[in-house]
Amino acid sequence: MHEASIVLSLLDTLGDKCRQEGYRSIESVRLKIGMASGIMPEAIVFAFEAAKHDTIAGKAELFSDMVPVGGSCSGCGKDFEVDEQYVLSCPLCGSLSFRINKGYELDIVEMEVN
């Protein structure tokens, strides 16, 4: 479960940023998680709940938004998005010549602090 190490790094990053800015606690955190990132949102929430105690985010709530996989096709020249983890061919024309340009992200989008 690599989500645990991701959450530990996330908590370190959030804590460092809050302390630098003079905040005392984190109330909520919102993440964007790409469907092709290999990160399971349920596992991130579970790991966050387990690891947040005794940190600046001890009472924080974690929210996540899933980002679909998106790309552009060289065959038909169109952009596409799919709600699947893997893309084996362009969903519009079936071409095998395409480039994935979104769906791998893990971004901190928003943080509510006190």
C-alpha positions, 0 to 999 in steps of 0.5 A: 500500500504505497498510499501510506507513504504518499500520505506521510509525505503529504502530511509533512508538506502540509505541515511545513507549509502551514508552519511557514505561514503561521497557521496552527491547524488544518481543517480540510484538504482537497486533492485531485487524483488522476485515474491513471495514477495508480492511487486508490482514493479509499486507501488515501483516505484510510491512510490519512485518517490513520496517520493524521493524529498528533500532526497539525492536520489532526482534525482535518478532513480529506476530500478528493476529486478524480481526474479522468484520463485524457489525451490527444489522438494522432489518428483523428486529431481529437482530444478525448477523456475516459473514465477508465484507468487504462487506454489501449486505443483512441476511444473515438477512432480506435487508433493506436497512435495517441498521447495521454496528457492527463490522469496521472496527477496527484495535486493538493488543490485546496487547504482550509487552515486556522 
